[in-house]
Amino acid sequence: MVGLNPTINVRGFVMPMIKKSITVTDKQNEWLQAQMELGLYASDSELLRDLIRQNKKMMPIIYGFKL
């Protein structure tokens, strides 16, 4: 599969990974770096995936629907 990099999630399932490129402001990058320096995340990719998971959990509570 071109462009996909499999990885294993916390439950042991292989999850296909797609490489993305994003742009953040200097302040956003400082915040991302601070989270990693605190040891909360090993990488900015890990942090962003966690933020997406958290947002997905909150969508039904805030808006009343799931995406």
C-alpha positions as CSV (number, residue, x, y, z in Angstrom):
1,M,0.0,0.0,0.0
2,V,1.6,3.2,-1.2
3,G,1.7,6.0,1.4
4,L,0.6,3.8,4.3
5,N,2.8,2.8,7.2
6,P,1.2,0.2,9.5
7,T,1.6,0.6,13.2
8,I,0.2,-1.3,16.2
9,N,-2.2,0.6,18.5
10,V,-2.5,0.0,22.3
11,R,-5.0,-2.8,21.8
12,G,-2.5,-4.7,19.5
13,F,-4.4,-4.0,16.2
14,V,-2.5,-3.0,13.1
15,M,-3.6,0.4,12.1
16,P,-2.7,1.9,8.7
17,M,-0.9,5.2,9.0
18,I,-1.0,8.0,6.4
19,K,1.7,10.6,6.4
20,K,0.4,14.2,6.7
21,S,2.0,17.6,6.7
22,I,0.6,20.4,8.7
23,T,1.5,24.0,9.4
24,V,1.3,25.5,12.9
25,T,2.1,29.0,14.3
26,D,5.2,29.6,16.3
27,K,3.1,29.7,19.5
28,Q,1.4,26.4,18.6
29,N,4.8,24.8,18.0
30,E,6.1,26.1,21.3
31,W,3.1,24.4,23.0
32,L,3.7,21.2,21.1
33,Q,7.4,21.2,22.1
34,A,6.6,21.9,25.7
35,Q,4.3,18.9,25.9
36,M,7.1,16.7,24.6
37,E,9.7,18.2,26.9
38,L,7.5,17.4,29.8
39,G,7.6,13.8,28.7
40,L,3.8,13.7,28.1
41,Y,4.3,12.6,24.5
42,A,7.2,11.0,22.5
43,S,6.4,13.0,19.3
44,D,4.2,15.7,18.0
45,S,2.5,13.0,15.9
46,E,1.6,11.1,19.0
47,L,0.3,14.3,20.6
48,L,-1.9,15.2,17.6
49,R,-3.3,11.7,17.4
50,D,-4.3,12.0,21.1
51,L,-5.9,15.4,20.5
52,I,-7.9,13.9,17.7
53,R,-9.0,10.9,19.8
54,Q,-10.1,13.3,22.6
55,N,-12.0,15.5,20.2
56,K,-13.8,12.5,18.8
57,K,-14.9,11.5,22.3
58,M,-16.2,15.1,23.0
59,M,-18.2,15.5,19.8
60,P,-21.3,13.6,21.0
61,I,-21.3,15.5,24.3
62,I,-20.8,19.0,22.8
63,Y,-22.8,18.7,19.5
64,G,-25.0,15.6,20.1
65,F,-23.6,13.6,17.2
66,K,-20.6,11.4,16.3
67,L,-18.5,11.8,13.2
